Amino acid sequence: MAVVVGYVPTKEGRAALRRASEECLLRRTKLIVINSNRGGKDFDMEEARRFEAELTAIQAHLDEVGVEHEVRQLVRGNEPAEDLIEVAEEVKADFIVIGLRRRTPVGKLILGSNAQRILLDASCPVLAVKAGPSD
């Protein structure tokens, strides 16, 4: 079994990663870190290098704190929700961890299409976390 976390380089992404790694240490289970991008013309080589450097730093940190892990950078044309749900099913995840952010009054009408889809469509539990001051 494993814990799957959706990671983006934001304070919400860092909060989700932090909580997921804490859970993996407690449960003595593997962490699968997913960075999902749609790709296409809006995803250039510079952005890919930046994400790759960020993910390398994450791997080093997880090694340092003793979390068994796997990092996947997915650029397959899917929405991030599709990738997270697909990987969670593939590894028979215990649960998925996602970060949530505050939204404007209009934004509150829509939770966030990826977050909402993961919460509603995942076949395993989903833990949604908010960023704290240290994230």
N, C-alpha and C positions, 0 to 999 in steps of 0.2 A: 504494500500500500504506500501511498505518498500524499503529499500536500502539493497542490498546484497553486501558484501565485501569478497573477497578471502584473507585470512590471512595466511601468513607464517612468522616465526620469523626471518625476515631479514629487512634491512633498507627499501627495497621496500614494504614489507608487512606492516611495521609501517607507511609508507607514505600513503598507500592505506587506512589503518584503520583511520588515522588522518583525511584524506579528507572525508571519508565516514561519520565519526561522525560529522564533521562540517556541511555536507549537511543535515544530519538528524536533527540537531539542528535548522538549517534554515527552513527546511520544516516541522518540527514537525512530523516526521515520525519515524518508527521503523527501527532499524539497525539489520540485520541478519549477524553475523560473521560466516564464514565458514572456517574451517581448515580441508582440505581434504588430506588424505593419502591413498595410495594404499594398505598398509598393507603387509602381507606376511612375508617372512623370514628376510627381510631387516628392518622391523619395530618391534623393540624389546620393552620389558616392560619399560626399562629405558627411551627410547625415548618417549614412550607414557606418562610416568610420567612427563617428561620435558615439553611436549606440554600441558598437563593438568594444570601444574603449571602456565605456560605462559597464558593460557586462563582464569584461575582464576584471575590473575592479571589484565587482560584486562577487565573482568566483573567488578571488583572493580573500575577501572578507569572510565568506562562508567557510573556506578552508581554515582560516585562522580561528574561527569560533567553533569549528568541529561539526558543522552541519553537512551531512551527506547530501549532495546536490547534483543537479543537471541543469544546464542553462540552454534554452533553445531560443534562437532569434528566428522568427518565422516571417517570411515575406512571400506570401502565397496568393495574395489577392483576396483573402478572406477578411471579414470583420474580426476584430480581436475577440469578440464574444464567441464566434464560431471556433476559433483556434483554441481558446481556453476550454470550452466544453468538449471539443474533440479529444484534446490531450487528456483531460480528466477522465473521460470514458476509456481511453486507450490504457492508461496506467491504473485504472480502478481506484481513483483518488478517494481518500477519506473525506476531503472537502477542498473547496476552492477559496482562496482569499483574494479579495479585491479592495481597492481603495476608493472611497467616495469623497467628493468635494461638495462644499456649500454651493447652492445654486441661487440664482436670482429668483424673484417671485415668478417670473414667466418660466424660468428653467425648472421650477418645482413642479410644474405641470407634467414635465417629462423627466423622470429620474435620471436619465442618461441612457441612450439606447443600448449601449453595450452592457452597462450594469443591470439594467432592467431585464435584458435578454438572458444574462447569466443567472440572475436570481430566479427567473421563471422557468428557464429551459434546462438547467443543469440537473442531471440525475442524482447528484450528490449534494450534501449541504453546502451552503455558501456563507462565508464569514465576511461581512463588509466592515471595514475599519475607516475611521476618520484620522486625518493627520493631526498630530499634536504639535506643541510649540517646538519640540526638539527635532521634528522632521523637516 
